Amino acid sequence: MRVVGFIGPSGTGKSHRALSVAQSKGIEYIIDDGLLIKGNKIVSGISAKKESTKVGSIKRALFVYDDHREEMKKALEIHKPEAILILGTSDRMVESIAEQLGLPPVSEKVYINEVANEEEIKRALSIRNKEGKHVIPVPTFEIKKDFSGYFLDPLQIFRRKGKGKLQLIAEKSIVRPTFSYMGKYTISDYAIYQIADHVASNIPGISRISRFKMENGQDGVTIDMDVIFKYGYPINTLLNDLRKKVRNEIEKLTGLNIKRMNIYVKSLVVPDKFLK
């Protein structure tokens, strides 16, 4: 196996450029912050960006945890990559990851200043330091389940192809991990209810939400709500419309992954026009 290191200080844009560096070297597999990535999919691992502290994040990235390391070794045995790109903040870090995973020695090294100019590196550092943003080189739908409750932003990279035409060449995700903040953030159940209630109040045919309950799980939240509909509207159509709009708005505004949504129609109210 050919092992290539991609090296640069934290926050200089390595993850952002990992796919292009890998492609230029004819490499399909990337190890970045505890993850094994092939193309636009996560093959194995746990993201270091899920850790609540910087120390935990570093340990995760270095495969210090036995179960994480063994899981990655098994994945490498199954996939048998011909070449792999390992991202790290120093020569020693890249070499240590290769050693931890039982890979051959690093045969080639690419440094961030070879693929990004000084202005680009400064801009990346500013975004990291001021906004706490980190890039994961896979589409947002790939990590949405694992990063439920984090702030997620999709990042699409295009290149111009012909006159006025753009071609999508890569999809990545921006996350803001817990350790990027001065403390932890929480979103109250009542705030989620208010989002759902606002959405429901703008759908003709829905009177109100009479009960709202949310339960947090490891890979997302489950929402139960009772609603009161107005007489004269098709119930199935309203249910589908409400479920779709509430899910989209909550996930867009909070980053929560809604694992399940149960909606119960408890009663109907009859508008005055039907009573005349």
PyRosetta script that sets phi, psi and omega in degrees:
from pyrosetta import init, pose_from_sequence

init()
pose = pose_from_sequence("MRVVGFIGPSGTGKSHRALSVAQSKGIEYIIDDGLLIKGNKIVSGISAKKESTKVGSIKRALFVYDDHREEMKKALEIHKPEAILILGTSDRMVESIAEQLGLPPVSEKVYINEVANEEEIKRALSIRNKEGKHVIPVPTFEIKKDFSGYFLDPLQIFRRKGKGKLQLIAEKSIVRPTFSYMGKYTISDYAIYQIADHVASNIPGISRISRFKMENGQDGVTIDMDVIFKYGYPINTLLNDLRKKVRNEIEKLTGLNIKRMNIYVKSLVVPDKFLK")
pose.set_psi(1, 133.3)
pose.set_omega(1, 177.0)
pose.set_phi(2, -88.4)
pose.set_psi(2, 123.5)
pose.set_omega(2, -177.5)
pose.set_phi(3, -112.7)
pose.set_psi(3, 121.8)
pose.set_omega(3, -179.4)
pose.set_phi(4, -117.2)
pose.set_psi(4, 134.5)
pose.set_omega(4, 177.3)
pose.set_phi(5, -98.7)
pose.set_psi(5, 139.8)
pose.set_omega(5, 174.6)
pose.set_phi(6, -118.9)
pose.set_psi(6, 112.8)
pose.set_omega(6, -163.9)
pose.set_phi(7, -122.2)
pose.set_psi(7, 138.2)
pose.set_omega(7, 175.3)
pose.set_phi(8, -178.6)
pose.set_psi(8, 153.7)
pose.set_omega(8, 179.0)
pose.set_phi(9, -57.0)
pose.set_psi(9, 157.0)
pose.set_omega(9, 179.5)
pose.set_phi(10, -58.6)
pose.set_psi(10, 133.0)
pose.set_omega(10, 175.7)
pose.set_phi(11, 86.5)
pose.set_psi(11, 8.8)
pose.set_omega(11, -177.4)
pose.set_phi(12, -93.0)
pose.set_psi(12, -0.9)
pose.set_omega(12, 174.9)
pose.set_phi(13, 105.2)
pose.set_psi(13, 21.6)
pose.set_omega(13, -179.0)
pose.set_phi(14, -63.8)
pose.set_psi(14, -50.1)
pose.set_omega(14, -177.9)
pose.set_phi(15, -62.3)
pose.set_psi(15, -35.4)
pose.set_omega(15, 179.5)
pose.set_phi(16, -62.6)
pose.set_psi(16, -34.7)
pose.set_omega(16, -176.1)
pose.set_phi(17, -103.0)
pose.set_psi(17, 1.7)
pose.set_omega(17, -174.1)
pose.set_phi(18, -59.0)
pose.set_psi(18, -43.5)
pose.set_omega(18, -177.3)
pose.set_phi(19, -64.0)
pose.set_psi(19, -43.5)
pose.set_omega(19, -178.8)
pose.set_phi(20, -67.7)
pose.set_psi(20, -38.0)
pose.set_omega(20, 177.3)
pose.set_phi(21, -64.6)
pose.set_psi(21, -44.5)
pose.set_omega(21, 179.3)
pose.set_phi(22, -60.4)
pose.set_psi(22, -44.5)
pose.set_omega(22, 180.0)
pose.set_phi(23, -63.1)
pose.set_psi(23, -39.8)
pose.set_omega(23, -178.7)
pose.set_phi(24, -67.2)
pose.set_psi(24, -24.1)
pose.set_omega(24, 180.0)
pose.set_phi(25, -99.7)
pose.set_psi(25, 4.0)
pose.set_omega(25, -179.6)
pose.set_phi(26, 67.7)
pose.set_psi(26, 37.1)
pose.set_omega(26, -176.6)
pose.set_phi(27, -112.1)
pose.set_psi(27, 132.6)
pose.set_omega(27, 179.9)
pose.set_phi(28, -93.0)
pose.set_psi(28, -28.8)
pose.set_omega(28, -171.6)
pose.set_phi(29, -110.7)
pose.set_psi(29, 142.1)
pose.set_omega(29, -179.9)
pose.set_phi(30, -130.2)
pose.set_psi(30, 137.3)
pose.set_omega(30, 168.7)
pose.set_phi(31, -109.3)
pose.set_psi(31, 117.3)
pose.set_omega(31, -176.1)
pose.set_phi(32, -140.8)
pose.set_psi(32, 117.3)
pose.set_omega(32, 174.8)
pose.set_phi(33, 51.9)
pose.set_psi(33, 45.9)
pose.set_omega(33, 175.0)
pose.set_phi(34, 88.7)
pose.set_psi(34, -1.1)
pose.set_omega(34, -178.5)
pose.set_phi(35, -111.5)
pose.set_psi(35, 145.3)
pose.set_omega(35, 168.9)
pose.set_phi(36, -103.6)
pose.set_psi(36, 120.0)
pose.set_omega(36, -173.5)
pose.set_phi(37, -120.6)
pose.set_psi(37, 134.9)
pose.set_omega(37, 173.1)
pose.set_phi(38, -125.6)
pose.set_psi(38, 119.4)
pose.set_omega(38, -178.4)
pose.set_phi(39, 62.3)
pose.set_psi(39, -118.8)
pose.set_omega(39, 179.3)
pose.set_phi(40, -112.7)
pose.set_psi(40, 26.2)
pose.set_omega(40, -178.8)
pose.set_phi(41, -127.7)
pose.set_psi(41, 145.0)
pose.set_omega(41, 172.5)
pose.set_phi(42, -84.3)
pose.set_psi(42, 120.7)
pose.set_omega(42, -177.9)
pose.set_phi(43, -87.6)
pose.set_psi(43, -40.6)
pose.set_omega(43, -176.4)
pose.set_phi(44, -163.0)
pose.set_psi(44, 166.2)
pose.set_omega(44, 173.0)
pose.set_phi(45, 104.7)
pose.set_psi(45, 176.6)
pose.set_omega(45, 178.0)
pose.set_phi(46, -128.7)
pose.set_psi(46, 130.6)
pose.set_omega(46, -176.1)
pose.set_phi(47, -69.4)
pose.set_psi(47, 133.1)
pose.set_omega(47, 175.7)
pose.set_phi(48, -64.2)
pose.set_psi(48, -20.4)
pose.set_omega(48, -178.5)
pose.set_phi(49, -75.3)
pose.set_psi(49, -6.0)
pose.set_omega(49, 175.5)
pose.set_phi(50, -85.8)
pose.set_psi(50, -14.0)
pose.set_omega(50, -178.0)
pose.set_phi(51, -69.3)
pose.set_psi(51, 149.4)
pose.set_omega(51, -176.1)
pose.set_phi(52, -85.3)
pose.set_psi(52, -12.8)
pose.set_omega(52, 179.8)
pose.set_phi(53, -130.5)
pose.set_psi(53, 159.3)
pose.set_omega(53, 178.2)
pose.set_phi(54, -67.3)
pose.set_psi(54, -36.7)
pose.set_omega(54, 178.8)
pose.set_phi(55, -63.4)
pose.set_psi(55, -45.0)
pose.set_omega(55, 177.8)
pose.set_phi(56, -62.5)
pose.set_psi(56, -36.9)
pose.set_omega(56, 178.5)
pose.set_phi(57, -63.7)
pose.set_psi(57, -42.6)
pose.set_omega(57, 179.8)
pose.set_phi(58, -65.3)
pose.set_psi(58, -44.2)
pose.set_omega(58, 179.1)
pose.set_phi(59, -61.1)
pose.set_psi(59, -41.2)
pose.set_omega(59, 179.5)
pose.set_phi(60, -64.7)
pose.set_psi(60, -42.5)
pose.set_omega(60, -179.5)
pose.set_phi(61, -65.2)
pose.set_psi(61, -29.3)
pose.set_omega(61, -179.2)
pose.set_phi(62, -91.2)
pose.set_psi(62, 2.8)
pose.set_omega(62, 179.5)
pose.set_phi(63, 58.0)
pose.set_psi(63, 44.1)
pose.set_omega(63, 178.2)
pose.set_phi(64, -73.4)
pose.set_psi(64, -33.7)
pose.set_omega(64, -177.2)
pose.set_phi(65, -75.3)
pose.set_psi(65, 128.1)
pose.set_omega(65, -172.7)
pose.set_phi(66, -58.1)
pose.set_psi(66, -48.2)
pose.set_omega(66, -176.9)
pose.set_phi(67, -63.9)
pose.set_psi(67, -38.4)
pose.set_omega(67, 178.8)
pose.set_phi(68, -65.7)
pose.set_psi(68, -43.9)
pose.set_omega(68, -179.4)
pose.set_phi(69, -64.2)
pose.set_psi(69, -43.6)
pose.set_omega(69, -178.3)
pose.set_phi(70, -67.9)
pose.set_psi(70, -36.9)
pose.set_omega(70, 177.2)
pose.set_phi(71, -61.2)
pose.set_psi(71, -42.0)
pose.set_omega(71, -179.5)
pose.set_phi(72, -67.9)
pose.set_psi(72, -39.8)
pose.set_omega(72, 178.5)
pose.set_phi(73, -60.9)
pose.set_psi(73, -42.4)
pose.set_omega(73, 179.3)
pose.set_phi(74, -64.0)
pose.set_psi(74, -40.9)
pose.set_omega(74, 179.3)
pose.set_phi(75, -63.3)
pose.set_psi(75, -40.2)
pose.set_omega(75, 178.9)
pose.set_phi(76, -67.0)
pose.set_psi(76, -35.9)
pose.set_omega(76, 177.5)
pose.set_phi(77, -65.7)
pose.set_psi(77, -38.1)
pose.set_omega(77, -179.2)
pose.set_phi(78, -71.0)
pose.set_psi(78, -46.4)
pose.set_omega(78, -173.5)
pose.set_phi(79, -83.6)
pose.set_psi(79, -26.3)
pose.set_omega(79, 177.9)
pose.set_phi(80, 46.7)
pose.set_psi(80, 60.2)
pose.set_omega(80, 180.0)
pose.set_phi(81, -65.4)
pose.set_psi(81, 140.8)
pose.set_omega(81, 177.0)
pose.set_phi(82, -73.3)
pose.set_psi(82, -29.6)
pose.set_omega(82, 179.4)
pose.set_phi(83, -148.7)
pose.set_psi(83, 153.9)
pose.set_omega(83, -178.6)
pose.set_phi(84, -146.3)
pose.set_psi(84, 141.8)
pose.set_omega(84, 178.0)
pose.set_phi(85, -106.0)
pose.set_psi(85, 122.5)
pose.set_omega(85, 180.0)
pose.set_phi(86, -108.1)
pose.set_psi(86, 124.7)
pose.set_omega(86, 178.6)
pose.set_phi(87, -92.6)
pose.set_psi(87, 139.5)
pose.set_omega(87, 178.7)
pose.set_phi(88, -159.7)
pose.set_psi(88, 162.8)
pose.set_omega(88, -178.5)
pose.set_phi(89, -86.3)
pose.set_psi(89, -9.3)
pose.set_omega(89, 179.9)
pose.set_phi(90, -155.5)
pose.set_psi(90, 165.0)
pose.set_omega(90, 176.0)
pose.set_phi(91, -56.5)
pose.set_psi(91, -44.7)
pose.set_omega(91, -177.0)
pose.set_phi(92, -63.2)
pose.set_psi(92, -38.0)
pose.set_omega(92, -179.4)
pose.set_phi(93, -64.6)
pose.set_psi(93, -45.6)
pose.set_omega(93, 179.1)
pose.set_phi(94, -62.1)
pose.set_psi(94, -44.3)
pose.set_omega(94, 179.7)
pose.set_phi(95, -65.1)
pose.set_psi(95, -37.2)
pose.set_omega(95, 179.6)
pose.set_phi(96, -66.7)
pose.set_psi(96, -41.0)
pose.set_omega(96, 178.5)
pose.set_phi(97, -62.6)
pose.set_psi(97, -45.3)
pose.set_omega(97, 178.6)
pose.set_phi(98, -59.6)
pose.set_psi(98, -42.0)
pose.set_omega(98, -179.4)
pose.set_phi(99, -67.1)
pose.set_psi(99, -43.8)
pose.set_omega(99, -179.6)
pose.set_phi(100, -59.8)
pose.set_psi(100, -36.7)
pose.set_omega(100, -176.1)
pose.set_phi(101, -93.4)
pose.set_psi(101, 4.8)
pose.set_omega(101, 177.8)
pose.set_phi(102, 69.6)
pose.set_psi(102, 30.1)
pose.set_omega(102, 179.6)
pose.set_phi(103, -90.5)
pose.set_psi(103, 161.3)
pose.set_omega(103, 175.1)
pose.set_phi(104, -61.5)
pose.set_psi(104, 162.4)
pose.set_omega(104, 178.1)
pose.set_phi(105, -59.7)
pose.set_psi(105, 152.7)
pose.set_omega(105, 178.2)
pose.set_phi(106, -67.3)
pose.set_psi(106, 120.8)
pose.set_omega(106, -174.5)
pose.set_phi(107, -96.4)
pose.set_psi(107, -16.2)
pose.set_omega(107, -178.3)
pose.set_phi(108, -151.5)
pose.set_psi(108, 147.2)
pose.set_omega(108, 179.7)
pose.set_phi(109, -131.4)
pose.set_psi(109, 135.3)
pose.set_omega(109, 175.7)
pose.set_phi(110, -116.4)
pose.set_psi(110, 133.3)
pose.set_omega(110, -178.3)
pose.set_phi(111, -108.0)
pose.set_psi(111, 148.0)
pose.set_omega(111, -173.4)
pose.set_phi(112, -57.2)
pose.set_psi(112, -34.9)
pose.set_omega(112, -179.0)
pose.set_phi(113, -72.1)
pose.set_psi(113, -6.6)
pose.set_omega(113, 175.4)
pose.set_phi(114, -86.1)
pose.set_psi(114, -18.9)
pose.set_omega(114, -176.4)
pose.set_phi(115, -121.6)
pose.set_psi(115, -4.7)
pose.set_omega(115, 178.0)
pose.set_phi(116, -139.1)
pose.set_psi(116, 141.3)
pose.set_omega(116, 179.4)
pose.set_phi(117, -83.3)
pose.set_psi(117, 173.8)
pose.set_omega(117, -173.9)
pose.set_phi(118, -61.6)
pose.set_psi(118, -38.6)
pose.set_omega(118, -179.0)
pose.set_phi(119, -67.0)
pose.set_psi(119, -40.8)
pose.set_omega(119, 178.8)
pose.set_phi(120, -64.7)
pose.set_psi(120, -39.7)
pose.set_omega(120, 178.9)
pose.set_phi(121, -66.7)
pose.set_psi(121, -41.9)
pose.set_omega(121, 178.5)
pose.set_phi(122, -62.6)
pose.set_psi(122, -40.9)
pose.set_omega(122, -180.0)
pose.set_phi(123, -65.5)
pose.set_psi(123, -41.1)
pose.set_omega(123, 178.1)
pose.set_phi(124, -63.6)
pose.set_psi(124, -42.0)
pose.set_omega(124, 179.1)
pose.set_phi(125, -64.3)
pose.set_psi(125, -37.1)
pose.set_omega(125, 180.0)
pose.set_phi(126, -65.5)
pose.set_psi(126, -42.7)
pose.set_omega(126, 178.9)
pose.set_phi(127, -64.0)
pose.set_psi(127, -40.9)
pose.set_omega(127, 179.4)
pose.set_phi(128, -65.7)
pose.set_psi(128, -48.0)
pose.set_omega(128, -173.9)
pose.set_phi(129, -74.2)
pose.set_psi(129, -36.6)
pose.set_omega(129, -176.1)
pose.set_phi(130, -88.5)
pose.set_psi(130, -33.9)
pose.set_omega(130, -174.0)
pose.set_phi(131, -114.7)
pose.set_psi(131, -8.5)
pose.set_omega(131, 178.2)
pose.set_phi(132, 67.0)
pose.set_psi(132, 26.2)
pose.set_omega(132, -176.2)
pose.set_phi(133, -89.2)
pose.set_psi(133, 136.9)
pose.set_omega(133, 177.3)
pose.set_phi(134, -125.1)
pose.set_psi(134, 146.1)
pose.set_omega(134, 179.8)
pose.set_phi(135, -103.7)
pose.set_psi(135, 137.4)
pose.set_omega(135, 170.3)
pose.set_phi(136, -116.8)
pose.set_psi(136, 124.4)
pose.set_omega(136, -171.6)
pose.set_phi(137, -78.5)
pose.set_psi(137, 50.0)
pose.set_omega(137, 173.9)
pose.set_phi(138, -142.2)
pose.set_psi(138, 157.8)
pose.set_omega(138, 178.7)
pose.set_phi(139, -62.2)
pose.set_psi(139, 154.9)
pose.set_omega(139, -176.8)
pose.set_phi(140, -59.1)
pose.set_psi(140, -36.4)
pose.set_omega(140, -178.6)
pose.set_phi(141, -63.2)
pose.set_psi(141, -21.8)
pose.set_omega(141, 179.6)
pose.set_phi(142, -72.7)
pose.set_psi(142, -29.6)
pose.set_omega(142, -174.7)
pose.set_phi(143, -114.2)
pose.set_psi(143, -0.2)
pose.set_omega(143, -174.4)
pose.set_phi(144, -57.5)
pose.set_psi(144, -43.9)
pose.set_omega(144, -178.9)
pose.set_phi(145, -63.0)
pose.set_psi(145, -45.1)
pose.set_omega(145, -176.6)
pose.set_phi(146, -74.2)
pose.set_psi(146, -22.9)
pose.set_omega(146, -177.3)
pose.set_phi(147, -111.8)
pose.set_psi(147, 33.0)
pose.set_omega(147, 178.6)
pose.set_phi(148, -59.1)
pose.set_psi(148, 128.7)
pose.set_omega(148, 179.7)
pose.set_phi(149, 94.3)
pose.set_psi(149, -8.8)
pose.set_omega(149, 175.1)
pose.set_phi(150, -89.7)
pose.set_psi(150, 161.4)
pose.set_omega(150, 173.1)
pose.set_phi(151, -81.8)
pose.set_psi(151, 122.5)
pose.set_omega(151, -177.4)
pose.set_phi(152, -120.3)
pose.set_psi(152, 138.0)
pose.set_omega(152, 174.0)
pose.set_phi(153, -133.5)
pose.set_psi(153, 126.5)
pose.set_omega(153, 175.0)
pose.set_phi(154, -72.8)
pose.set_psi(154, 147.1)
pose.set_omega(154, 179.4)
pose.set_phi(155, -131.0)
pose.set_psi(155, 113.3)
pose.set_omega(155, -179.5)
pose.set_phi(156, -110.4)
pose.set_psi(156, 135.5)
pose.set_omega(156, -177.7)
pose.set_phi(157, -115.2)
pose.set_psi(157, 125.0)
pose.set_omega(157, -177.4)
pose.set_phi(158, -116.1)
pose.set_psi(158, 160.4)
pose.set_omega(158, 168.7)
pose.set_phi(159, -133.6)
pose.set_psi(159, 151.2)
pose.set_omega(159, -176.8)
pose.set_phi(160, -75.1)
pose.set_psi(160, 131.2)
pose.set_omega(160, -179.8)
pose.set_phi(161, -130.1)
pose.set_psi(161, 98.6)
pose.set_omega(161, -177.8)
pose.set_phi(162, 79.0)
pose.set_psi(162, -177.7)
pose.set_omega(162, -175.3)
pose.set_phi(163, -73.2)
pose.set_psi(163, 115.7)
pose.set_omega(163, 175.4)
pose.set_phi(164, 72.8)
pose.set_psi(164, 5.9)
pose.set_omega(164, -177.3)
pose.set_phi(165, -110.5)
pose.set_psi(165, 140.7)
pose.set_omega(165, 179.2)
pose.set_phi(166, -119.2)
pose.set_psi(166, 140.2)
pose.set_omega(166, 178.1)
pose.set_phi(167, -114.6)
pose.set_psi(167, 127.7)
pose.set_omega(167, 177.6)
pose.set_phi(168, -72.7)
pose.set_psi(168, 123.3)
pose.set_omega(168, -178.2)
pose.set_phi(169, -112.7)
pose.set_psi(169, -17.5)
pose.set_omega(169, 179.8)
pose.set_phi(170, -162.6)
pose.set_psi(170, 145.6)
pose.set_omega(170, 173.8)
pose.set_phi(171, -123.1)
pose.set_psi(171, 130.9)
pose.set_omega(171, -178.7)
pose.set_phi(172, -133.4)
pose.set_psi(172, 176.0)
pose.set_omega(172, -179.5)
pose.set_phi(173, -131.2)
pose.set_psi(173, 142.2)
pose.set_omega(173, 174.6)
pose.set_phi(174, -107.6)
pose.set_psi(174, 128.2)
pose.set_omega(174, 177.2)
pose.set_phi(175, -124.8)
pose.set_psi(175, 155.3)
pose.set_omega(175, 173.7)
pose.set_phi(176, -121.0)
pose.set_psi(176, 94.2)
pose.set_omega(176, -174.9)
pose.set_phi(177, -66.8)
pose.set_psi(177, 163.3)
pose.set_omega(177, -179.7)
pose.set_phi(178, -56.8)
pose.set_psi(178, -39.7)
pose.set_omega(178, -175.4)
pose.set_phi(179, -72.3)
pose.set_psi(179, -4.3)
pose.set_omega(179, 176.7)
pose.set_phi(180, -82.7)
pose.set_psi(180, -11.6)
pose.set_omega(180, -177.2)
pose.set_phi(181, -101.0)
pose.set_psi(181, 162.1)
pose.set_omega(181, 175.0)
pose.set_phi(182, -68.6)
pose.set_psi(182, -21.9)
pose.set_omega(182, 177.8)
pose.set_phi(183, -155.4)
pose.set_psi(183, -167.0)
pose.set_omega(183, 179.4)
pose.set_phi(184, -95.1)
pose.set_psi(184, 149.7)
pose.set_omega(184, 175.4)
pose.set_phi(185, -109.8)
pose.set_psi(185, 148.6)
pose.set_omega(185, 176.8)
pose.set_phi(186, -132.1)
pose.set_psi(186, 153.7)
pose.set_omega(186, 176.6)
pose.set_phi(187, -120.0)
pose.set_psi(187, 120.2)
pose.set_omega(187, -176.2)
pose.set_phi(188, -73.0)
pose.set_psi(188, 153.4)
pose.set_omega(188, 176.9)
pose.set_phi(189, -60.0)
pose.set_psi(189, -34.7)
pose.set_omega(189, -178.2)
pose.set_phi(190, -66.1)
pose.set_psi(190, -35.3)
pose.set_omega(190, 177.4)
pose.set_phi(191, -64.4)
pose.set_psi(191, -39.6)
pose.set_omega(191, 177.6)
pose.set_phi(192, -65.2)
pose.set_psi(192, -42.2)
pose.set_omega(192, 177.9)
pose.set_phi(193, -59.3)
pose.set_psi(193, -42.0)
pose.set_omega(193, -178.6)
pose.set_phi(194, -62.6)
pose.set_psi(194, -36.6)
pose.set_omega(194, 176.7)
pose.set_phi(195, -63.8)
pose.set_psi(195, -48.2)
pose.set_omega(195, -179.6)
pose.set_phi(196, -61.9)
pose.set_psi(196, -41.6)
pose.set_omega(196, -178.6)
pose.set_phi(197, -66.4)
pose.set_psi(197, -37.9)
pose.set_omega(197, 177.9)
pose.set_phi(198, -63.8)
pose.set_psi(198, -43.2)
pose.set_omega(198, 178.7)
pose.set_phi(199, -62.4)
pose.set_psi(199, -47.3)
pose.set_omega(199, -177.4)
pose.set_phi(200, -61.8)
pose.set_psi(200, -39.1)
pose.set_omega(200, -176.6)
pose.set_phi(201, -67.1)
pose.set_psi(201, -16.8)
pose.set_omega(201, -179.7)
pose.set_phi(202, -100.7)
pose.set_psi(202, 8.4)
pose.set_omega(202, 177.2)
pose.set_phi(203, -105.1)
pose.set_psi(203, 115.2)
pose.set_omega(203, 178.6)
pose.set_phi(204, -59.0)
pose.set_psi(204, 134.1)
pose.set_omega(204, -179.6)
pose.set_phi(205, 104.9)
pose.set_psi(205, -11.3)
pose.set_omega(205, 178.5)
pose.set_phi(206, -109.3)
pose.set_psi(206, 126.1)
pose.set_omega(206, 179.9)
pose.set_phi(207, -81.4)
pose.set_psi(207, -55.1)
pose.set_omega(207, -179.8)
pose.set_phi(208, -171.9)
pose.set_psi(208, 167.5)
pose.set_omega(208, 170.9)
pose.set_phi(209, -94.1)
pose.set_psi(209, 123.5)
pose.set_omega(209, -176.8)
pose.set_phi(210, -96.5)
pose.set_psi(210, -20.5)
pose.set_omega(210, 177.3)
pose.set_phi(211, -150.3)
pose.set_psi(211, 139.1)
pose.set_omega(211, -179.9)
pose.set_phi(212, -140.1)
pose.set_psi(212, 129.2)
pose.set_omega(212, -179.9)
pose.set_phi(213, -138.8)
pose.set_psi(213, 136.6)
pose.set_omega(213, 179.0)
pose.set_phi(214, -131.1)
pose.set_psi(214, 133.1)
pose.set_omega(214, 177.3)
pose.set_phi(215, -120.4)
pose.set_psi(215, 131.6)
pose.set_omega(215, 179.3)
pose.set_phi(216, -87.2)
pose.set_psi(216, 137.4)
pose.set_omega(216, 174.5)
pose.set_phi(217, -126.0)
pose.set_psi(217, 175.1)
pose.set_omega(217, -177.6)
pose.set_phi(218, -64.4)
pose.set_psi(218, -34.9)
pose.set_omega(218, -175.6)
pose.set_phi(219, -114.2)
pose.set_psi(219, 16.7)
pose.set_omega(219, 178.3)
pose.set_phi(220, 151.1)
pose.set_psi(220, -173.9)
pose.set_omega(220, -177.6)
pose.set_phi(221, -116.7)
pose.set_psi(221, 153.0)
pose.set_omega(221, 173.4)
pose.set_phi(222, -112.8)
pose.set_psi(222, 130.6)
pose.set_omega(222, -178.2)
pose.set_phi(223, -116.1)
pose.set_psi(223, 129.7)
pose.set_omega(223, 172.2)
pose.set_phi(224, -117.2)
pose.set_psi(224, 131.1)
pose.set_omega(224, 174.8)
pose.set_phi(225, -147.3)
pose.set_psi(225, 141.6)
pose.set_omega(225, 174.4)
pose.set_phi(226, -98.1)
pose.set_psi(226, 135.8)
pose.set_omega(226, -179.0)
pose.set_phi(227, -128.1)
pose.set_psi(227, 154.7)
pose.set_omega(227, 175.4)
pose.set_phi(228, -114.4)
pose.set_psi(228, 121.6)
pose.set_omega(228, -178.1)
pose.set_phi(229, -98.5)
pose.set_psi(229, 163.8)
pose.set_omega(229, 174.7)
pose.set_phi(230, -94.0)
pose.set_psi(230, 139.7)
pose.set_omega(230, 179.2)
pose.set_phi(231, -64.7)
pose.set_psi(231, 141.5)
pose.set_omega(231, 175.6)
pose.set_phi(232, 105.4)
pose.set_psi(232, -1.0)
pose.set_omega(232, 179.3)
pose.set_phi(233, -115.5)
pose.set_psi(233, 144.5)
pose.set_omega(233, 179.3)
pose.set_phi(234, -66.5)
pose.set_psi(234, 121.0)
pose.set_omega(234, -172.4)
pose.set_phi(235, -65.1)
pose.set_psi(235, -45.2)
pose.set_omega(235, -178.2)
pose.set_phi(236, -60.5)
pose.set_psi(236, -42.2)
pose.set_omega(236, 179.2)
pose.set_phi(237, -63.4)
pose.set_psi(237, -43.0)
pose.set_omega(237, 178.9)
pose.set_phi(238, -63.5)
pose.set_psi(238, -42.7)
pose.set_omega(238, 179.7)
pose.set_phi(239, -59.6)
pose.set_psi(239, -47.7)
pose.set_omega(239, -179.4)
pose.set_phi(240, -63.6)
pose.set_psi(240, -40.1)
pose.set_omega(240, -179.6)
pose.set_phi(241, -66.0)
pose.set_psi(241, -44.7)
pose.set_omega(241, -179.3)
pose.set_phi(242, -64.6)
pose.set_psi(242, -46.2)
pose.set_omega(242, -178.6)
pose.set_phi(243, -61.0)
pose.set_psi(243, -45.7)
pose.set_omega(243, -178.0)
pose.set_phi(244, -64.4)
pose.set_psi(244, -46.2)
pose.set_omega(244, -175.6)
pose.set_phi(245, -71.9)
pose.set_psi(245, -39.5)
pose.set_omega(245, 178.9)
pose.set_phi(246, -65.5)
pose.set_psi(246, -45.7)
pose.set_omega(246, 179.2)
pose.set_phi(247, -58.7)
pose.set_psi(247, -49.6)
pose.set_omega(247, -177.0)
pose.set_phi(248, -60.9)
pose.set_psi(248, -42.5)
pose.set_omega(248, -175.2)
pose.set_phi(249, -71.5)
pose.set_psi(249, -42.2)
pose.set_omega(249, 179.7)
pose.set_phi(250, -65.9)
pose.set_psi(250, -44.9)
pose.set_omega(250, -178.8)
pose.set_phi(251, -66.6)
pose.set_psi(251, -35.9)
pose.set_omega(251, -179.0)
pose.set_phi(252, -69.3)
pose.set_psi(252, -41.4)
pose.set_omega(252, -174.0)
pose.set_phi(253, -84.7)
pose.set_psi(253, -25.8)
pose.set_omega(253, -173.4)
pose.set_phi(254, -117.0)
pose.set_psi(254, -20.1)
pose.set_omega(254, -175.4)
pose.set_phi(255, 80.9)
pose.set_psi(255, 1.4)
pose.set_omega(255, 178.5)
pose.set_phi(256, -70.6)
pose.set_psi(256, 143.5)
pose.set_omega(256, 173.9)
pose.set_phi(257, -96.0)
pose.set_psi(257, 115.7)
pose.set_omega(257, 179.6)
pose.set_phi(258, -85.4)
pose.set_psi(258, 109.6)
pose.set_omega(258, -177.8)
pose.set_phi(259, -77.1)
pose.set_psi(259, -38.3)
pose.set_omega(259, -178.7)
pose.set_phi(260, -153.3)
pose.set_psi(260, 143.4)
pose.set_omega(260, 176.0)
pose.set_phi(261, -132.8)
pose.set_psi(261, 118.2)
pose.set_omega(261, 179.7)
pose.set_phi(262, -108.5)
pose.set_psi(262, 120.7)
pose.set_omega(262, -179.2)
pose.set_phi(263, -116.9)
pose.set_psi(263, 127.3)
pose.set_omega(263, -178.9)
pose.set_phi(264, -116.7)
pose.set_psi(264, 125.4)
pose.set_omega(264, 175.3)
pose.set_phi(265, -85.7)
pose.set_psi(265, 110.6)
pose.set_omega(265, -172.7)
pose.set_phi(266, -91.7)
pose.set_psi(266, -30.5)
pose.set_omega(266, -180.0)
pose.set_phi(267, -166.8)
pose.set_psi(267, 171.7)
pose.set_omega(267, 177.7)
pose.set_phi(268, -121.7)
pose.set_psi(268, 145.2)
pose.set_omega(268, 170.5)
pose.set_phi(269, -109.2)
pose.set_psi(269, 142.5)
pose.set_omega(269, -176.5)
pose.set_phi(270, -102.8)
pose.set_psi(270, 116.1)
pose.set_omega(270, 178.4)
pose.set_phi(271, -60.9)
pose.set_psi(271, 155.7)
pose.set_omega(271, -176.2)
pose.set_phi(272, -57.9)
pose.set_psi(272, -32.2)
pose.set_omega(272, -174.9)
pose.set_phi(273, -63.7)
pose.set_psi(273, -23.8)
pose.set_omega(273, 179.7)
pose.set_phi(274, -85.7)
pose.set_psi(274, -10.9)
pose.set_omega(274, -176.1)
pose.set_phi(275, -94.1)
pose.set_psi(275, -10.3)
pose.set_omega(275, -177.4)
pose.set_phi(276, -82.5)
pose.dump_pdb("model.pdb")
